[in-house]
Amino acid sequence: MVTATVPVDGPWSVDAEYTVDIAGVLDRFPALAAFAGQLGRTPLQEVPVPAGSARVLAKAEWRNPCGSVKDRTAFALLCDFLSQHENPAAVPLIEYSGGNLAGPLSVLAEQLGIDLTLVLSDATPDDYVHQLRGHGAKVELVDRCHGFLAVMNRARELAAAPGAHRQLLYQHRSQANVWMHRTSTGPEIADQLAGEFGGLVPDRFVASVGTGGTLVGVLAALKARHPAVRGVAVTPSELPYGSPLPPNGKPKYAGSGGLGDGIRQPFVLDGESDIAEFHTLSRDDALAAMAEYLDRTGTRIGSSAAANWKVAAEVARRLGPDGVVVTIFPDAGSPSEWAELGR
Ligand SMILES: Cc1ncc(COP(=O)(O)O)c(C=O)c1O
């Protein structure tokens, strides 16, 4: 596991051999085995694009047990931690979250009897914070004006405090995060393309970047079967990937974002040569796309899913009718996003 004292932009490279001893952990913790039984195997669905474009297929991650792609990440981070500790109740855990990771972490920590502290922005809706506390998590809120980097740094600071004896899961640097998408989300997509979709070969994989674990892990799995596939990264216009500007508190579409101060998410930096394009989308455009997608399909997708849809459609338009674009719909949108849209 990585320690809290390592800065987020310290050197990092993917360990392609990294594995988590899932079987051993599931034997010891039936609650995790039950969660694993409901995790993943989400549908891959064709989504609307303008005529003459490449086909676009999206993985519906809201079908995970707590409603988002971060259920996979929470599961992987906890399995990795548990595989390294005989008595997890003796080691309090700490993690930061932009939203979706906190939910499954709090549910699983409660079931496993793990002491969990979560650091979040004070922009997090009250009812969500209430839910996390209801599952027994301690929640610390950080002033939104300083951006997500400040949330991460506060969690690092709490974990590194002398005598704290708390383990930081550190999703931006955890090999288990990338490993999970390389061994579950990615192979599921590759199997669906080969089976249900009759052997389609993907040209591009489009994903919004929070940690970049989804983008980099899925891309590695797809590349193993389709070496020509390239990634497309999406981050909010309000703070794009690698922006030299300081972090800011502007609202952004969910779960994603640059970190500011020129910091690049370590997974994405390590895999930059496999990424063909970096795109941005504003929160307003992502919310408008949520409403448009609901009107056109009757299905609710969240703001990062809507951002992925818009960028995938643009990439598909340029690729033309013979291309294949795969993307991910991380969640179905939060109550506060839908309330803002009045839907
Ligand atoms: C809604 C949503 N979309 C996208 C992401 C990005 O996922 P990753 O951290 O794998 O880049 C997250 C991460 O929290 C998220 O919550």
The ligand as a Gaussian input file, in Angstrom:
#p B3LYP/6-31G(d) Opt

LIG

0 1
 C      -19.609000       9.962000     -11.408000
 C      -18.169000       9.656000     -11.656000
 N      -17.705000       9.674000     -12.896000
 C      -16.406000       9.431000     -13.173000
 C      -15.508000       9.144000     -12.182000
 C      -14.059000       8.904000     -12.537000
 O      -13.594000       7.633000     -12.222000
 P      -12.036000       7.352000     -12.055000
 O      -11.655000       7.754000     -10.669000
 O      -11.889000       5.881000     -12.277000
 O      -11.306000       8.159000     -13.072000
 C      -15.948000       9.134000     -10.881000
 C      -15.017000       8.935000      -9.790000
 O      -15.315000       9.211000      -8.631000
 C      -17.310000       9.388000     -10.593000
 O      -17.780000       9.398000      -9.330000

